[in-house]
Amino acid sequence: MKVGKDWEDTDHNYYTSKMYSSNDPMSKDLWVDIDQMDKEKVKIHGILSNTHRQAARVNLSFDFPFYGHFLREITVATGGFIYTGDVVHRMLTATQYIAPLMANFDPSLSRNSTVIYFDNGTALVVQWDHVHLQDSYNLGSFTFQATLHRDGRIIFAYKEVPIQIAQISSVNHPVKVGLSDAFVVVHRIQQIPNVRRKTIYEYHRVELLKTKITNRTAVEMLPLPTCLQVRSCSACIAAEINFNCSWCHRLK
């Protein structure tokens, strides 16, 4: 971990994260002012902006590398996070997520609450705008963003965070800030023909310090090289990757 005056750098094996305080100019630079973007490309999602515990698929105009594999579709949830898995199920908050601030947000509580996204061909910005916690409406509204860049960078930017994250209740909904990925294994059930069971195994997560998240702060996550980027045995041997892995010709 490297610590500067207004930033903090941490290695998470698959990503490095840089946290910028409200005093750092980078926090302002990393915030995307959607009001200044092309109005035709800015989408206010009507369903997500007026419901609770809902999620909707969003297609990307570019290949987004997440943990080394490429995504062309993600799922935006009202609860302050993006689900990255292919299999949609009841426990979206468990794993396979990009969470600037996962919590029990309910956009239906206020007419001013919206879930907005913007895709300019090289980045997707998702903004939870003036959203309230369902069980703590009086605490005030939250406004924050997640930006997914074509080069794999992920930005979390925070405009309004009225309370400390540690004070948000996790009784009715998990509270998380970070990333998670998993893989899915399909099992055949011998007793029941043509029926398969899918099991999701989480293999890595990034948990960011919630105490660092306040008004006008930002987090920048940079992807590190992974084995999935290697296409030959020679490239595998030459790769400078901090993983204990080797080339398998059967899986190429």
Secondary structure, DSSP 8 states (H G I E B T S, - for coil): -EE-SSEEEEE-SSEEEEEE-TTSHHHHHHS--GGGS-TTTEEE-TTGGG-SS-EEEEEEEEEEEETTEEEEEEEEETTTEEE--SS--S-TTTSSEEEEEES-B-GGG-TT-EEEEEE-SSEEEEEEEEE-BTT-GGG--EEEEEEEETTS-EEEEEEE--S-GGGS--SSS--EEEEEEEEEEEEE-TTSTT-EEEEEEEEEEEE--GGG--TTEEEEEEE---GGG--SHHHHHH---SS-----TT--
